[in-house]
Amino acid sequence: MGSSDIRSNRELLESRAKELEYLVSNEQENEGSLNAFQQEIKKFVQLELGNEEMLREVLNRLIERVEIAKDGSIDIHYNFKNPLLLRA
């Protein structure tokens, strides 16, 4: 194995290492978003539905906006990454 082969393999390995670091970083970010979503849902589930003010506050923290298309389809925009889409 010549020095050019070694250099080429090293560059390939360094490139793969950067790619893996990026994937791990994204996975950690996704996991953080999922944990945040789960915590907000736990708070939501524990609320008494009769407390409208608290319910409104939790929904405002979870959801940025809701769009309803002319065809009736609904698109929910969360205040953070939608963890349901991250695992798909």
N, C-alpha and C positions, 0 to 999 in steps of 0.2 A: 504494500500500500504506500503510494507516494505522498509527498507533502500536500499536493493539490487535492488528493482524495481525502486526506485528513482535514484539510481546510474546508472542503465542501461538506463533509459530514458534520463538522463543527457548526458551520453556518446553518445547516439543516436542523441540527439539534437545538441551536439557539432560537431559531425561528419557531420550532415546535414548543419550546419552553415558554416563549412569549404568548403563543396561542393558548396554551394551557393556563397560564396565569390570568389571561383575559377571561377564559371560561369560568375559572374558579371565582374570580371577582364578580362576574355577572351572577353566578349561582348564589353567592353570599348576598348580593343585593336583592335578588329574587326572594331568597329566604327571609330577609329582613322585611320586605314588603308583605309577604305572606303572614309573618308573625304580627305585624302591625294590623293587618286586616283581621286576623283572628282575635286580637285583643279588642278591637272596636266591635266586632260581632258579639263577643262575650258580654261586653257592656250593654249592647243592644238587647240581648236575650234576657238579661237580668232586670231590665226595666219593666215597670208595670205600665201596661199600655194606656192606662187611664191618665198617666202623667204626660200630657201632650207637649208641654214645654221641653221636658227632658228628651222625649222622642224626637222632636224637631231638631234639637241641638245635636243629637247623635247622628241623625240623618244628614245634617249639614256638614258634619265632619267626615262622613263616609262618601258623600256624593257631591261632585262639583256641579254637574248639571245633568238633566235628562232631556234627550231630544226625541221627539215623536215625528216620524216621517209621514208623508201623505198617505202611504200605503198602510199605516198603522203600526209599523215596526218601531220598536223602542230601542234607543241606544243610550246606555248609562255611562257617564264619564265620572270616574272615581277621582278622589283627591290624591290618590296614589296609584301605582301600577295595579292593574287588576290581576290578582294572583290566580284567578281562575283561567286567565289566558296564558299565564306564564308556564303552566304545567301541560298545556295542550300540545 
